[in-house]
Amino acid sequence: MRILKKVLCILIILSMLLFSGCKKVETPTEQNDSTEFDTASVNTSLIHGFPSGLWFMLSTAIAESLNRSYSESLIQTLPGESTENLYRLENSSAEFALTHSSSAYGAVNGIGSFEKQFTNLSGICVFYPSAAQLVVKKKVGATSFSDFIENKIPLRISIGVDPSTANTAFSFILAEYGLTVKDLEDWGCKIYLKNMSDSGELFNDGLIDGIFVQAGAPTNAVVQMAINTDMVMLNIDDEIITAMSEKYGYGLATISADDYSFVTEDTPTFVTYTILAAAADTSDETAYKMAKSLHENLDYISTVHGALKRISPEVLVIYPGIPLHPGAEKYYRETGLID
């Protein structure tokens, strides 16, 4: 009888231990396997561009998308500029910022206008491409960038404000020829550092021969320039386009013959992408929710501006020039957008 009681006691104790052990294992496992963060609203900050420009419109669409997916979210939006925005992310002055993939690539690799490698940058998504375009008056007599360089044509040309994506890209192209802007000036070129709007006015006033832009094609300023002037788009050599991709983080693209009346055939070029970047120290949950809200509201975002009309899930996950934020990567893997 005593032996039976001892056996029963042992069985009871073992049962209690096993039950207790199961409870301890099950709870954290359920938490770790969760593929969704909660549905709480998001309070964050976003730096865009000029208060009246496309990036301002895009920032409004981002805020609206976040609220559609996570009601009562709050985004503090601030004006900025592509390069400056990266410095502010690096210093954790904001959690998100619009910038260009080429600028972000330069920042994390310490090239171009960046003297050191940034360590607090990550990507959320890609929105649209901006193509490199060098357009000049037909009477200049050149058909390619190499013609311009080899024949030392004394162009009067605007290459964008410094710093800007256009200005930086132009300098990279020159570097591939072993040249600088000063070399161009030495053979008679007049270089203007003007934004696209001012460049168009200079062209229409007959003060410059052409412009180099990094913008979506067709670019309205270029379309307007061609109304009363015979224009050509200078081809960029394949070797230069390849170098821009492999050394400086640009994407490859083609300007369609349908984009401009004066372009007679599809023209290869390189592109930088407008991207949403994040400070790497932004929480995984916030980055996840941002990526999710943008993906869920692509139909709405595509209506905000003509540059966004071709946005798609596949465009969102084009390489943004910097590593994806772990939170965004988590969402894209869950939805099958990336492997």
C-alpha positions in Angstrom: 0.0 0.0 0.0 2.8 2.4 0.8 4.5 1.5 -2.4 1.3 2.3 -4.4 1.0 5.7 -2.6 4.6 6.5 -3.5 4.0 5.6 -7.2 0.9 7.7 -7.3 2.7 10.7 -5.8 5.6 10.4 -8.3 3.1 10.2 -11.2 1.3 13.3 -9.9 4.5 15.3 -9.6 5.7 14.2 -13.0 2.3 15.3 -14.5 2.6 18.7 -12.9 6.2 19.2 -14.1 5.2 18.2 -17.7 2.2 20.5 -17.7 4.2 23.4 -16.3 7.0 22.8 -18.9 4.6 22.9 -21.8 3.2 26.2 -20.7 6.7 27.7 -20.6 7.6 26.6 -24.1 4.3 27.4 -25.8 4.0 31.1 -25.0 7.4 32.4 -26.4 7.0 30.1 -29.4 3.7 31.7 -30.4 5.2 35.2 -30.0 8.3 34.4 -32.1 6.3 32.8 -34.9 3.9 35.7 -35.3 4.1 37.2 -38.8 2.1 40.3 -38.0 2.8 43.3 -35.7 -0.2 44.8 -34.0 -2.6 47.2 -35.6 -1.7 50.2 -33.5 -1.2 53.6 -35.2 2.2 54.9 -36.1 3.9 58.1 -34.9 6.9 59.0 -37.1 8.7 61.6 -39.2 9.4 62.0 -42.9 11.6 64.5 -44.8 10.6 65.2 -48.4 11.8 67.9 -50.9 10.6 71.4 -51.8 7.3 72.3 -50.3 5.5 72.6 -53.7 7.3 69.8 -55.6 6.6 66.2 -56.5 8.2 64.9 -53.4 5.9 67.0 -51.2 2.9 65.4 -53.1 4.5 62.0 -52.6 5.0 62.6 -48.9 1.3 63.4 -48.6 0.5 60.2 -50.3 2.8 58.2 -48.0 1.0 59.8 -44.9 -2.4 59.0 -46.4 -1.4 55.4 -47.1 -0.2 54.9 -43.6 -3.4 56.3 -42.2 -5.5 54.0 -44.5 -3.7 51.0 -43.2 -3.2 52.1 -39.6 -5.8 54.7 -38.6 -4.9 57.7 -36.5 -1.2 57.5 -37.5 0.7 60.7 -37.4 3.7 61.7 -39.7 5.6 64.9 -39.1 6.7 66.0 -42.6 9.6 68.3 -43.2 11.1 69.9 -46.3 14.6 68.8 -47.4 16.8 67.8 -50.3 18.1 64.5 -51.5 21.7 64.7 -50.1 20.8 66.7 -47.0 18.1 64.1 -46.2 20.7 61.4 -45.9 22.7 63.3 -43.4 19.6 63.9 -41.3 18.8 60.1 -41.4 22.4 59.3 -40.5 22.0 61.6 -37.4 18.6 60.1 -36.6 16.9 63.5 -37.0 14.0 61.7 -38.7 12.9 58.1 -39.2 12.1 58.3 -42.9 13.2 60.4 -45.9 12.8 60.6 -49.7 16.1 60.5 -51.5 17.7 59.1 -54.6 19.1 55.6 -54.8 22.4 56.9 -56.4 22.8 59.4 -53.5 22.1 56.6 -50.9 24.6 54.3 -52.7 27.2 57.1 -52.5 26.5 57.7 -48.8 26.9 54.1 -47.7 30.1 53.7 -49.9 31.6 57.1 -49.1 31.9 58.2 -52.8 30.9 61.3 -54.7 30.1 64.1 -52.4 30.3 61.9 -49.3 33.6 61.9 -47.6 32.8 59.0 -45.2 30.6 55.9 -45.2 27.3 56.3 -43.6 26.2 53.5 -41.3 22.7 54.4 -40.2 20.9 54.1 -43.6 18.4 51.5 -44.9 15.9 51.2 -47.6 12.1 50.8 -47.5 11.0 50.9 -51.2 11.5 52.3 -54.7 8.9 54.7 -56.3 10.0 55.7 -59.8 13.1 56.2 -62.0 14.8 59.4 -63.1 16.8 59.1 -66.4 20.0 60.8 -67.3 19.4 63.0 -70.4 21.7 65.3 -72.2 19.8 67.4 -74.7 21.3 70.1 -76.9 20.3 72.2 -80.0 20.7 70.3 -83.2 22.9 72.9 -84.7 25.6 72.0 -82.1 26.4 69.1 -84.5 27.0 66.3 -81.9 25.0 63.1 -81.7 26.7 61.5 -78.6 28.4 62.5 -75.4 31.7 61.2 -76.9 31.3 63.6 -79.9 31.1 66.4 -77.4 34.2 65.2 -75.5 36.4 64.2 -78.4 35.7 67.3 -80.5 35.9 69.6 -77.5 32.7 71.3 -78.5 32.4 74.6 -76.5 28.9 74.0 -75.2 27.0 76.5 -73.0 25.3 73.9 -70.8 23.5 73.7 -67.4 24.3 70.6 -65.4 22.1 71.2 -62.3 22.7 72.9 -59.0 25.6 71.7 -56.8 24.8 69.3 -55.1 22.1 67.6 -57.1 21.7 64.2 -58.7 22.2 65.7 -62.1 25.4 67.5 -61.2 26.8 64.5 -59.4 26.0 62.2 -62.4 27.6 64.6 -64.9 30.8 64.7 -62.8 30.9 60.8 -62.7 30.5 60.7 -66.5 33.4 63.2 -66.9 35.5 61.1 -64.5 35.1 58.1 -66.8 36.7 60.2 -69.5 39.4 61.4 -67.1 38.0 64.9 -67.1 36.6 67.5 -64.7 34.3 70.4 -65.2 37.4 72.7 -65.2 38.8 70.8 -68.2 35.5 71.6 -70.1 35.8 75.3 -69.2 39.4 75.3 -70.3 38.4 74.4 -73.9 35.7 77.0 -73.9 32.6 75.5 -72.3 30.4 77.7 -70.2 29.0 75.7 -67.3 25.8 76.8 -65.5 24.7 75.3 -62.2 21.0 76.0 -62.4 17.9 74.0 -61.5 15.6 72.6 -64.2 13.2 75.5 -64.3 15.9 78.2 -64.5 17.8 76.1 -67.1 14.7 76.0 -69.3 14.4 79.8 -69.1 18.1 80.2 -70.0 17.6 77.9 -73.0 14.5 79.7 -74.2 16.3 83.0 -73.9 19.2 81.7 -76.1 21.8 81.9 -73.4 22.6 78.2 -73.3 22.8 75.4 -75.8 21.5 72.5 -73.7 21.0 70.9 -70.4 21.9 67.7 -68.5 19.0 66.5 -66.4 18.3 63.5 -64.2 14.5 63.3 -64.3 11.6 61.2 -65.4 11.1 60.9 -69.1 9.4 62.7 -70.7 10.6 65.7 -68.7 8.3 68.7 -69.0 11.1 71.3 -69.2 12.7 69.4 -72.1 9.4 69.1 -73.9 8.9 72.8 -73.6 12.4 73.5 -74.9 11.8 71.5 -78.0 8.6 73.3 -79.0 10.4 76.1 -81.0 13.9 74.6 -81.3 15.4 71.6 -83.2 16.8 69.4 -80.5 18.8 66.2 -80.2 19.5 63.8 -77.3 23.1 62.9 -77.1 23.7 59.1 -76.8 25.7 58.0 -73.8 28.2 55.2 -74.7 27.5 51.7 -73.5 30.8 51.6 -71.7 29.9 54.7 -69.7 26.4 53.4 -68.8 28.0 50.1 -67.6 30.5 52.0 -65.5 27.7 54.2 -64.0 25.9 51.0 -63.0 28.8 49.0 -61.7 30.8 51.8 -60.0 28.2 54.3 -58.8 25.0 52.3 -58.2 22.8 53.5 -61.0 20.2 51.4 -62.7 19.9 50.6 -66.5 17.0 51.9 -68.6 15.9 53.1 -72.0 14.3 56.4 -73.0 11.6 55.5 -75.4 11.2 57.1 -78.9 7.7 57.8 -77.8 8.8 60.1 -74.9 10.0 63.0 -77.1 9.1 64.2 -80.6 12.8 64.7 -81.5 14.0 61.2 -80.3 13.7 58.8 -83.3 14.8 55.6 -81.6 15.0 54.1 -78.1 18.0 55.4 -76.3 19.9 53.5 -73.6 20.7 55.5 -70.5 21.1 55.1 -66.7 18.7 56.0 -63.9 18.6 56.8 -60.3 15.4 55.9 -58.4 13.4 58.0 -56.0 13.3 55.9 -52.9 12.0 55.9 -49.4 14.9 55.5 -47.0 14.9 55.0 -43.3 17.3 55.4 -40.4 18.6 52.0 -39.7 17.8 52.5 -36.0 14.1 52.9 -36.8 12.2 50.1 -35.2 11.4 46.9 -37.2 7.7 47.4 -36.4 7.6 50.9 -37.8 9.5 50.0 -40.9 7.3 46.9 -41.4 4.1 49.0 -41.1 5.4 51.6 -43.5 6.2 49.0 -46.2 2.9 47.3 -45.6 0.9 50.5 -45.9 2.6 51.5 -49.2 2.1 48.0 -50.7 -1.6 48.0 -49.7 -2.3 51.4 -51.2 -0.4 51.3 -54.6 -3.6 51.9 -56.6 -4.1 55.2 -54.7 -0.4 56.2 -54.9 -0.4 55.7 -58.7 -3.0 58.5 -59.1 -1.0 61.1 -57.2 1.3 62.2 -60.1 2.2 61.0 -63.6 5.7 59.9 -62.4 4.0 57.3 -60.2 1.5 55.9 -62.7 3.7 52.9 -63.4 4.4 52.0 -59.8 3.8 48.3 -59.0 4.7 45.7 -56.4 7.7 44.7 -58.5 8.9 48.4 -58.6 8.7 48.7 -54.8 11.4 46.1 -54.3 13.9 47.1 -57.0 17.3 47.4 -55.3 17.2 50.9 -53.6 21.0 51.3 -53.5 21.2 50.4 -49.8 20.3 47.3 -47.8 16.6 46.9 -47.0 15.5 47.7 -43.4 14.9 44.4 -41.6 11.3 45.4 -40.9 10.6 46.1 -44.6 12.4 43.0 -45.6 10.2 40.9 -43.2 7.1 42.3 -44.8 8.2 41.7 -48.4 9.3 38.1 -47.6 5.9 37.4 -46.0 4.1 38.6 -49.1 6.4 36.8 -51.5 7.7 40.0 -53.1 11.2 38.8 -52.4 12.6 35.3 -51.7 
